[in-house]
Amino acid sequence: MSFSQASGKDETLFIGTMSGTSHDGIDAALIETSNAETKLLTTLFKPLPEQLREKLLNLNSPDYQGPLEEHLGLEQEFTHCVAELILELLDKSGLAATAITAAGCHGHTVRHRPQGTAGYSLQLLSGAALAVNTGIPVVCDFRSADIALGGTGAPLAPSFHHHFFARDGVDTAVVNVGGIANVTIINSDGAVTTGFDTGPGNLLLDFCASHFEQQPYDKEGAMARSGTIVPELLDQLLNHPFLKKTPPKSTGREEFNSQWLLGQCDRLSATPSLPDLLATLTELTAQTIITSIKESGFGSGEILVCGGGVHNRFLMERLTLLAGDCPLASTSTRGFDPDWIEAMGFAWLASRRWRQQPGNIPSVTGARRPAILGGLYLP
């Protein structure tokens, strides 16, 4: 019996929050959802305070060896930010906390190492504190159950991509270009055949814009457009071991980070200019996405793109060119704002947890069976 059945209420309002590998802030989305249909009602974005952002970036560093107290303190600080965002979203929506069935909150990933018998994925978030401070039941820790069943715990996007975008008679590839890019392949019969991380999305591009130009990102890919691809560097980057793996697979800052990129640049015969570096990284993202789609056996279908990368015009042009005969467009062409897909997705996954329905796809993650995802905390 689901919680909805037990309460006798028609519970359809859920909130989702997501903080991705880009470290720019937290997205929140309020949705109305049934098993058949999902509607986006209200959205809100909260930038991370700069000091907190720097602390999270430091904690995300592969060689971080700080004290346990720092990690626990950051978790409470980040949870406070999420609570503020949810309360602001309620105020914007004109709703009381009691109107919301549950909030699905991903937390901020600081480590994702699912391989082996001691695999794990760690997201900063105190579900108990968040539930108490918002007055809303909270679903979090979405990845642990899948990992316990032998899966990679990621990507989880294919389950909600399927719910949002499956269409009879059309093969569909859904690409999310966040800090890391991932793809979901949906057959024309509506079944998900595979889904996995393809490699870097915006992560390395944003690092370069920030590190060398003190800009949060390369707006519309303008600097990259003015540059020229460095073949020597592109070949080195494409030789990363992750890109040779077959699905199921997932990745993050543990493998694709500033230290790795700068190390690759140090091996070059000449130091590339910033525009050339950005052009090369854009090509890395575009090639790994489209190559992954083609190697999955995807034929002549549509490719839908969401996430922050959809606003990078130069990247979208490269994706379109490499996609060839497959039409490529933003998810907005299907009525879904590309900026809010992930936050909507975790709201939808919270609804699955609340109704005691599975949220993973074993063929995607490698888990032994479907699993109900997330721990539930009551206010």
N, C-alpha and C positions, 0 to 999 in steps of 0.2 A: 504493500500500500504506500502511495506517495504521501508527502506531507500535505499536498493540496487536498487529497481525498480525505485525509484524517481530519482536516480543519473544516471541510465542507465548503470552502471558499473557491471561487474562480480566480486563482492567483496568476496574473499575467504580466505584472510590472517588475522588471529586473534592471539592475544597474551593473555595468561592467567597467572596470578600470584596467589600464595597461600602461606600463612604463617599459619601453623597449631598450635595445642596445644602443640607441642613438643618444640616450642620456639627456634629451632636451627637456623633458617634462612628462606629465601624466595626462593621459586621455581618459575621459569619462563619457559614457553613453547610457542614456535611459531608453529601454526598449519595451515594447509590448509584444509578447510572444505567446503563441500556442504551439502545439506540435507541428502545425502545418504552415504557419505564417509568422513573420517577424516584421515589426514596424519600428523605425527609429523615431523617437519622440523629441529628445533633447540631448545636446552635447555640450561639453565644456573641456577646455584645456588649461592646465595649470603648469606654468614653467617651474622647473626646479630652482629653488634658491641657489645662487652661484656657489656658495660655500658648501651646501649639501651636494651639489653636482660634483664638485671637485673631490669631496670625500668618497663618493660612490665610484668615481673613476679610479681613485687610488685603490679602493677595496677590490675593484674589478681587475686590477693588474695581476697577471699570472704569478708574479714573484712577491705578492703582498704577504707579509708575515707580521702584521700588526697584532696587538693584544685582543683577546676575546671581548673585553669590555668595549672596545671601539666598535666592533661588529654589532654588539647588542644595543649600544647607544644609537648607532645609525639606524637600526631597525625601528626603534621607537620614534626617531626623528622623521624617518620616511613615512611611517604609519600615520603620524600626526598630519603630514602633508596630504595623504590620501583622504583622511577623515575630513579635513577642511574642504577638499575638492568635492566630496560627496555632499556635504552640507550646502555648499554653494550651488551644486547642481539641483538639489531639492528646492532651494530658494528660487532659482531660475525657473523651475518647473511649476512652482506654486503647489507643491505636494508636501504632505507630512511624511515623516519616516515610516509611519505605520501603513502607508499606502504601498510601500515597496515590499515585495516578497522576499528578495534576497539580493545581495551585491556580490558579484563574482570579481574578485580582486587578485590579479596575477602576482603582484609583488614585483620587486626589482631583482632580477637575476644577477647574482654575484659569482656563481660557479655552476657549470653544467657539465658534468662528467658521468654520463650514464653507463659507461661500458663496464663489464665485468660484474662479479658477484657483489662487489662493494660499490656499485654505481650510485650516483646521487645527483640531484639538482637542487640548488639552494636559492630560494627567493627571499629577500628581506620583506617581512610583513608580520605584524602581530594580529592574527585574526581575532583574538579575544579582545584586545584593546580597540580595534576598529569597530567591532560589533557594539561594544559598550559606548564608545564615543559618538556613534552615529545613530544608535537605536535600531539598526537594521541587521538581520542575520547575514553573516558573511561566509562566503565559500572561498577558500584559498588553498594553496598547496596542491595545485592541479596536476603536477607531473609525477608525484611519488608513486601513486598506485600503478601507473603504467610501467615505471622503472622496476617496481617490485615484481611485476609479471614478465620481466625480461626485455621490456621495450626500452626505447631511447627517451621516452618522456616528451618527445618533440619530433616534428611539429604537431601541435594540436589543432592548428588552423584548418587542416583538411576536413574535419568533421563539420565545422560551421561554414566553410566554403561550400561543401556539398549541400548543406541546408539552404544557403542563400542563392546558389548559382546553378545547381543541377537543372538541366533542361532536356526534355525528351528529344531525341533525334539530332542532338548537337554535341560533338566532342568539345570539351571546355578545359582549358588550362588556366588556373587562377594563380597569379604571381603576386606575392606580397613583397614589396621592396622597402623593408625597414633597414635597421642597421645591418642585419643579416637578411638575405633574400630566401624565400621559400616558394615552392610551387606545389599545387594540387592538380592532379590529372583526373578528370571526371569523364567517363565514357558516355556515349550518346544514349545508353540505356539507363543512365542516372547513377551508375556505380562508380565509386572512387577506386581507381586502379593503383594509384601510388601517390605519395606526397613526401617531400623531404626538403631539407635546406640545400640550397644550391651553392652557397658561399657568401662572400661579402656583398652587401647591398650599398647602403649609404655610409657605413661605418668608417671606412678608410678615407672616403671622399671628404666627409665632415672633419675628420681629424686633420687632414692636410689644409683645408680652408681655415681651420681654427689655429693650427700650429704655425703656419707660415704667413697667414694673411689677417689673423685676428678677426675672422668672420665666422659666424656659426655654420655656414654652409656656402657652397658655390651656387648662387641664385640662378635657377633655370639652367645650370651647367654652362654659364657664359664663359668662365675662364677655361673650362675643359674644351669648349668648342674652339677657342683660339689656339689651343695647343696641338701638338702632333704626337701620335702614339710612339712610344719608345719600344721597338720590337724586342730588344734584349731584356728589358725589364718585364714586359708582358709575358715572355716565354718563361722567365723565372717564376713569376707569380702563378702562372697556370700549372706549374710543376708542383704546387703544394699537395701533399699527400691526401688531404681531405677531398680534393677535386678528383682524385683517382678512385675513391671509394664508390661502391654501389649501394643503393638504398637497401634497408632503412639507414638513414644517417642524419645527424643534426650537429650543429656547431655554434660557436659564439666567439667572444673576445679571447677565450682561452687559446684559440688557434689563429684568429685573424685580429691582430692588434698593432698598435703603433710600433712596438719593438720589432715585430716581425717585418713590417714594411720598411722601416729605416735600415734594418739589417740587409734586406734585399737591395736597397738603393746603394748601400756601401759597397756592394759587390760590382757595381757598374763601372765601366771604363771612364765615364764622365757623369757629373751630377746633372740630373734633368732639371729644367725650369719647372716652376709650379704649374703653369698651364699644360706642359707636356706630361707631368706626373698625373694631373687630374684627368687628362685625356686617356692616359694608359689605364688608370683605375676605372674610369667609366667603361672602357672596352672590356676590362676584366669582368665587371658586373654583368654587362650585356652578353658577353660570350658564354659565361658560365650558366646564365639563366637559359638562354636559347638552346645551347648544347644539351643541357639537362633535359629540357622538354623534348627535344628530338630523340635523344637516346632512350627516353622512356617509352618510345613506340608511338607517341602522339602523331596523328596524321593530319588531315586537313580540317581543323576546327578553329574555334575562336580563342584568342588569348586575352584575358582580362587582367589588368594591372591595378593594384591598390597599394596603399602605404605612401610614405613621404616621397619615395622615388618617382611617383607619378608626376610630380611638379618639376622634375628635372627634364626640361624639354630636350636637351641634347641626348640624355640617356634614353628617353622614349623614342627619339628618332633612330638611335642605334638599334634598339630592340625591334622596332618596326622593320628596319632594313634587314636585320639578321633573321627575322621571322619569315621572310619570303612571302609565300602565298597565303600564310595564315593571317587573317585580320587581327590586329592588335589594338586595344583601346582601353581606356580607363573603365573601372567598374561603374562609374557614373552613367555610362551608356545603358546599364541595366538597372538604374535607379538606386544604386548604393554609393553613397559618398565615400571615396577611396580613403579619406583621412580617418574614418571611424570604424572600419571593418573589424579591426582587432578588438577594440573596446566593446563593440557590439557582440563579437564572438565570445568574449568572456562573460558577458551578461547572459548569452544563450547557453553557455556551458554551466552557468549557475542554475539556470532553469532545468537543465538536464539532471544536475545533482539534486535539486529540490524534488524533482519528480522520480528520483531514483532510476534514471536511465543512463546507459553508458555514454561516455563522451569521447573515447578514443577510437581509432580505427586500427586494429591489429596489423593489417597489411601495410600500413604506413609506418608504425612505430616498431613493429616486430614483437609486440607483446603477445603472450600466449593466448589471451582471450580479451573480449571487450571488458571494460571496467568502468564503474561509477567513479568519477574523478572529483577530488577535492575533499578537504575537511570542512565541516560545518560548525560555525561558532554562533551562538545565540546571544543577544544582548541581555 
